[in-house]
């Protein structure tokens, strides 16, 4: 017995006036395959899924009905050029960090060359299914960001099946059309090229692990130098033409090590201690996986952001301001601890607060401050933190019996000033996580390679300079900002134009000079995403409409 979905499709076909009895003449060379496709669809014999469990096929089958079942990829005597181009592209899909078995390439290749109309019709259906899946994977990623981790709040681009097929049909040349479905960002294409390069390195045996030992310092001899130099040559950090051969850690090798350290977000002191050695000994296969997961993240991002925006990379712990494609400001940031992970999301900055109060979150008040108050009722006063009741009136902390209290019944607010946890400026882009960018009194943290110390917000180095870059667009200069800070008065400065803020997590990218940059997976998100790419399904079909 046929399902409701099949009857729905048949009804659509009848309404369109294109039943078997009323088929218009097909273009020469398509009639036999077209009628076979129609028979397959009408009889529910599709080899690409069931309408009962794959509602997107309604779009596909309706699309074919509307075009009198004329094939896109094949004709009566075999594959069209467009079909061969699609098959060739799918055969190289792993260059994009995707897996060809996801698109049933083996089934497709098994039908290529079979002249029987039924085989050609089934080949048409498989190519259509593969094209839609591939196009969506390139456009929005293979897995939904929110399915990977709850703190991925990213809205991806959605394109319907009929829209994609129509674009492919109308394209005179399929490959340029496929290019439009990929991220426009050149960073994506540089990652694709680097992935191919690293796979070639892996195919050649990868790089040899550097043996453990004492920290290797400039000017010192070490038996590991030949292996080190071979490694640095393979990674592109050392020119093979100028590679030394002696057993002393010389200036040429030191310069190559410093280049490696910069590419990996490490202090470029040329000393090969435990941290640098650990990064050097990460195998090629893991670097390849890192490139693959970051290709997926690039597919999640907006098409090349234009105009003026802020881009914060949590894995790099760095922020930059971009104006029409040009980076106009960079700054180090401190991000959330591993148990206070800063989320990934996009919002719009709408205002700044100079000399802000800090309204202490209830979680911090209960977990961190209440235990301290039980020991010392004057602790908060010394930190410039006031205790407020529900009506906003100040409560004397010495009048409260903190000892028997399980939860904080008061609101805590830290006054403006040098001790304020938010520093002198905070940059507000309202979001459900209550995460924002702000100053901090703990300036020494910016000197560290790994800056994972906050409760989730992003603390920024040199906030007055960041404020100058943002407020300079509405006639604020550094002198005006500093005068407002010096006044000690709290002031909200609304932005005349909202500024997009992209909070991302990118652990691998390639610079314009072709150098690959890697960062430590501080939150373990690479491994989680890699697992989803390997085992996870596609987006929920309900999202496809």
NORTA-V190230 format. One record per backbone hydrogen bond with DSSP energy under -0.5 kcal/mol. CO is the residue of the C=O (numbers start at 1). NH is the residue of the N-H. Records with the same first field share a line. If there is no record, write none. Layout:
# NORTA-V190230
CO=NH, NH
This chain:
# NORTA-V190230
3=7
4=8
5=9
6=10
7=11
8=12
9=13
10=14
11=15
12=16
13=18
14=17
19=22
20=23
27=30
29=76
30=34
31=35
32=36
33=37
34=38
35=39
36=40
37=41
38=42
39=43
40=45
41=44
50=53, 54
54=57
55=58, 59
56=59, 60
57=61
58=62
59=63
60=64
61=65
62=66
63=67
64=67, 69
65=68
67=70
73=80, 83
75=78
78=75
80=84
81=85
82=86
83=87
84=88
85=89
86=90
87=91
88=92
89=92
90=93
92=95
93=96, 98
94=97
99=102
100=103, 105
101=104
104=108
105=109
106=110
107=111
108=111, 112
111=114
113=115
116=120
117=121
118=122
119=123
120=124
121=125
122=126
123=127
124=128
125=129
126=130
127=131
128=132
129=133
130=134
131=135
132=136
133=137
134=138
135=139
136=140, 141
137=141
144=147, 148
145=148, 149
149=152
151=153, 344
152=154
153=346
154=156
160=164
161=165
162=166
163=167
164=168
165=169
166=170
167=171
173=177
174=178
175=179
176=180
177=180, 181
178=181, 182
179=182
185=188, 189
186=190
187=191
188=192
189=193
190=194
191=195
192=196
193=197
194=198
195=199
196=200
197=201
198=202
199=203
200=204
201=206
202=205
209=211
215=217
216=272
217=220
220=249
222=225
224=228
225=229
226=230
227=231
228=232
229=233
230=234
231=235
232=237, 238
233=236
239=242
240=243
247=222
248=250
249=219
250=254
251=255
252=256
253=257
254=258
255=259
256=260
257=261
258=262
259=263
260=264
261=264, 266
262=265
263=518
267=269
271=273
272=216
273=277
274=278
275=279
276=280
277=281
279=282
281=283
283=286, 287
284=288
285=289
286=290
287=291
288=292
289=293
290=294
291=295
292=296
293=297
294=298
295=299
296=300
297=301
307=324, 325
308=500
309=322
310=502
311=313, 320
312=314, 504
313=317, 318
317=333
318=313
319=331
320=311
321=328, 329
322=309, 324
323=326
326=323, 328
329=321
331=319
332=461
334=459
335=453, 454
337=340
343=345
344=153
345=503
347=501
349=499
350=495
351=428
352=354, 493
353=426
354=491
357=359
358=360, 414
361=365
362=366
363=367
364=368, 369
365=370
368=372
369=373
370=374
371=375
372=376
376=379
378=382
379=383
380=383, 385
381=384
384=386, 415
386=388, 413
387=395
388=411
389=392
393=389
395=387, 397
396=399
397=400
400=402
402=405
407=409
411=388
412=360
413=386
414=358
417=420
420=423
422=425, 439
424=355
425=439
426=353, 428
427=429, 437
428=350, 351
431=434
436=458
437=427
438=460
441=443
442=445
443=446
444=447
445=448
449=451
450=452
451=335, 453
454=337
457=456, 459
458=438
459=334
462=465, 466
463=467
464=468
465=469
466=470
467=471
468=472
470=473
471=474, 476
472=475
477=481
478=482
479=483
480=484
481=485
482=486
483=487
484=488, 489
485=488
491=354, 493
492=494
493=352
498=500
499=349
500=310
501=347, 503
502=312, 504
503=345
504=314
505=507
507=519
509=517
511=514
515=511
517=509
520=522
521=524
524=528
525=529
526=530
527=531
528=532
529=533
530=534
531=535
532=536
540=543
541=544
542=545
